[in-house]
Amino acid sequence: MLQLAFIDLRQLLDLFIQWDWSTYLADYGQPNCKYLRVNPVTALTLLEKISREMKDTSRKNNMFAQFRKNERDKQKLIDTVAKQLRGLISSHHS
């Protein structure tokens, strides 16, 4: 019973820990998808918070150029996933 209560959170955590956005976006809306219980609005909200934190941290730690490039690459990926999530949300709310 307790497992059922936390399945939404577990799937959300798995999505972010495994960074499995390609699976989530490809399978969204399918009856047997891996992240069936992950709401795209919730995922987008969390992704935007991570993005803001990364930008704030990047501004504070402007010391190493190599790390900045890695951070920029990660930020581009986050922005791409966020854009796809917004499209998913708007297409399912229309």
BAKELO-386961 format. One record per residue (C-alpha): residue in one letter; x, y, z; chain. Coordinates in Angstrom, 3 decimals, decimal comma, padded with zeros to 6 digits, always signed. Each point is the difference from the previous one (the first is absolute). Example, Ala and Ser with C-alpha at 12.3 -4.5 7.8 and 13.67 -1.06 7.14 Angstrom:
2
{resn:a&c1:+012,300&c2:-004,500&c3:+007,800&chain:A}
{resn:s&c1:+001,370&c2:+003,440&c3:-000,660&chain:A}
This chain:
94
{resn:m&c1:+000,000&c2:+000,000&c3:+000,000&chain:A}
{resn:l&c1:+002,804&c2:+002,407&c3:+000,871&chain:A}
{resn:q&c1:+001,692&c2:-000,683&c3:-003,348&chain:A}
{resn:l&c1:-003,123&c2:+001,114&c3:-001,833&chain:A}
{resn:a&c1:-000,056&c2:+003,236&c3:+001,955&chain:A}
{resn:f&c1:+003,496&c2:+000,907&c3:-001,193&chain:A}
{resn:i&c1:-000,028&c2:-001,363&c3:-003,553&chain:A}
{resn:d&c1:-000,480&c2:+003,488&c3:-001,516&chain:A}
{resn:l&c1:+003,027&c2:+001,317&c3:+001,844&chain:A}
{resn:r&c1:+002,073&c2:-003,101&c3:-000,806&chain:A}
{resn:q&c1:-000,677&c2:+000,341&c3:-003,723&chain:A}
{resn:l&c1:+000,835&c2:+003,711&c3:+000,081&chain:A}
{resn:l&c1:+003,251&c2:-000,689&c3:+001,846&chain:A}
{resn:d&c1:+000,901&c2:-002,802&c3:-002,411&chain:A}
{resn:l&c1:-000,581&c2:+002,305&c3:-002,957&chain:A}
{resn:f&c1:+002,327&c2:+002,651&c3:+001,382&chain:A}
{resn:i&c1:+002,634&c2:-002,346&c3:+001,399&chain:A}
{resn:q&c1:+000,221&c2:-002,009&c3:-003,220&chain:A}
{resn:w&c1:-000,500&c2:+003,153&c3:-002,104&chain:A}
{resn:d&c1:-002,255&c2:-002,113&c3:-002,223&chain:A}
{resn:w&c1:-001,771&c2:+002,801&c3:-001,853&chain:A}
{resn:s&c1:+000,063&c2:-001,710&c3:-003,380&chain:A}
{resn:t&c1:-002,021&c2:-002,912&c3:+001,388&chain:A}
{resn:y&c1:-002,372&c2:+002,282&c3:+001,888&chain:A}
{resn:l&c1:-000,707&c2:+002,235&c3:-002,980&chain:A}
{resn:a&c1:-000,292&c2:-002,876&c3:-002,489&chain:A}
{resn:d&c1:-002,319&c2:-002,103&c3:+002,177&chain:A}
{resn:y&c1:-002,131&c2:+002,733&c3:+001,565&chain:A}
{resn:g&c1:-003,690&c2:-000,797&c3:-000,251&chain:A}
{resn:q&c1:+000,516&c2:-003,700&c3:-000,674&chain:A}
{resn:p&c1:-001,848&c2:-002,321&c3:+002,407&chain:A}
{resn:n&c1:+003,107&c2:-001,978&c3:+000,983&chain:A}
{resn:c&c1:+002,641&c2:+002,725&c3:-000,019&chain:A}
{resn:k&c1:+002,833&c2:-000,169&c3:+002,514&chain:A}
{resn:y&c1:-000,838&c2:+003,390&c3:+001,585&chain:A}
{resn:l&c1:-003,783&c2:-000,249&c3:-000,120&chain:A}
{resn:r&c1:-000,469&c2:+001,851&c3:+003,283&chain:A}
{resn:v&c1:+002,289&c2:+002,962&c3:-000,772&chain:A}
{resn:n&c1:-002,018&c2:+003,098&c3:-000,760&chain:A}
{resn:p&c1:+001,736&c2:+002,155&c3:-002,650&chain:A}
{resn:v&c1:-000,884&c2:+003,192&c3:+001,915&chain:A}
{resn:t&c1:+001,723&c2:-001,350&c3:+003,109&chain:A}
{resn:a&c1:+003,023&c2:-001,127&c3:-002,037&chain:A}
{resn:l&c1:+000,252&c2:+003,415&c3:-001,674&chain:A}
{resn:t&c1:-000,253&c2:+001,836&c3:+003,329&chain:A}
{resn:l&c1:+002,807&c2:-002,063&c3:+001,482&chain:A}
{resn:l&c1:+002,125&c2:+000,320&c3:-003,140&chain:A}
{resn:e&c1:-000,411&c2:+003,797&c3:+000,029&chain:A}
{resn:k&c1:+001,094&c2:+000,131&c3:+003,645&chain:A}
{resn:i&c1:+003,098&c2:-002,038&c3:-000,822&chain:A}
{resn:s&c1:+000,713&c2:+002,332&c3:-002,915&chain:A}
{resn:r&c1:-000,260&c2:+003,101&c3:+002,196&chain:A}
{resn:e&c1:+002,306&c2:-001,547&c3:+002,615&chain:A}
{resn:m&c1:+002,563&c2:-000,878&c3:-002,654&chain:A}
{resn:k&c1:-000,055&c2:+003,543&c3:-001,375&chain:A}
{resn:d&c1:+000,392&c2:+001,486&c3:+003,472&chain:A}
{resn:t&c1:+002,871&c2:-002,349&c3:+000,820&chain:A}
{resn:s&c1:+001,660&c2:+000,732&c3:-003,324&chain:A}
{resn:r&c1:-000,072&c2:+003,737&c3:+000,674&chain:A}
{resn:k&c1:+001,567&c2:-000,496&c3:+003,421&chain:A}
{resn:n&c1:+002,694&c2:-002,439&c3:-001,114&chain:A}
{resn:n&c1:+001,474&c2:+001,591&c3:-003,079&chain:A}
{resn:m&c1:+003,505&c2:-001,392&c3:+000,522&chain:A}
{resn:f&c1:+000,524&c2:-002,974&c3:-002,313&chain:A}
{resn:a&c1:-000,694&c2:+000,261&c3:-003,729&chain:A}
{resn:q&c1:-000,223&c2:-003,763&c3:-000,504&chain:A}
{resn:f&c1:-002,727&c2:-000,349&c3:+002,610&chain:A}
{resn:r&c1:-001,889&c2:+002,904&c3:-001,519&chain:A}
{resn:k&c1:-000,076&c2:-001,817&c3:-003,359&chain:A}
{resn:n&c1:-001,381&c2:-003,129&c3:+001,675&chain:A}
{resn:e&c1:-002,560&c2:+002,114&c3:+001,814&chain:A}
{resn:r&c1:-000,999&c2:+001,716&c3:-003,254&chain:A}
{resn:d&c1:-000,468&c2:-003,377&c3:-001,682&chain:A}
{resn:k&c1:-002,140&c2:-001,229&c3:+002,901&chain:A}
{resn:q&c1:-001,987&c2:+003,254&c3:-000,053&chain:A}
{resn:k&c1:-000,669&c2:-000,382&c3:-003,738&chain:A}
{resn:l&c1:-001,275&c2:-003,523&c3:+000,615&chain:A}
{resn:i&c1:-002,244&c2:+001,189&c3:+002,821&chain:A}
{resn:d&c1:-001,355&c2:+002,809&c3:-002,196&chain:A}
{resn:t&c1:-000,734&c2:-002,469&c3:-002,805&chain:A}
{resn:v&c1:-001,831&c2:-002,402&c3:+002,326&chain:A}
{resn:a&c1:-001,941&c2:+002,895&c3:+001,568&chain:A}
{resn:k&c1:-001,089&c2:+001,175&c3:-003,447&chain:A}
{resn:q&c1:-001,157&c2:-003,514&c3:-000,887&chain:A}
{resn:l&c1:-001,893&c2:-000,288&c3:+003,288&chain:A}
{resn:r&c1:-001,749&c2:+003,324&c3:-000,654&chain:A}
{resn:g&c1:-001,030&c2:-001,290&c3:-003,418&chain:A}
{resn:l&c1:-001,281&c2:-003,217&c3:+001,546&chain:A}
{resn:i&c1:-001,979&c2:+001,923&c3:+002,614&chain:A}
{resn:s&c1:-001,541&c2:+002,372&c3:-002,529&chain:A}
{resn:s&c1:-000,930&c2:-002,808&c3:-002,400&chain:A}
{resn:h&c1:-001,769&c2:-001,973&c3:+002,728&chain:A}
{resn:h&c1:-001,817&c2:+003,001&c3:+001,468&chain:A}
{resn:s&c1:-001,335&c2:+001,160&c3:-003,363&chain:A}
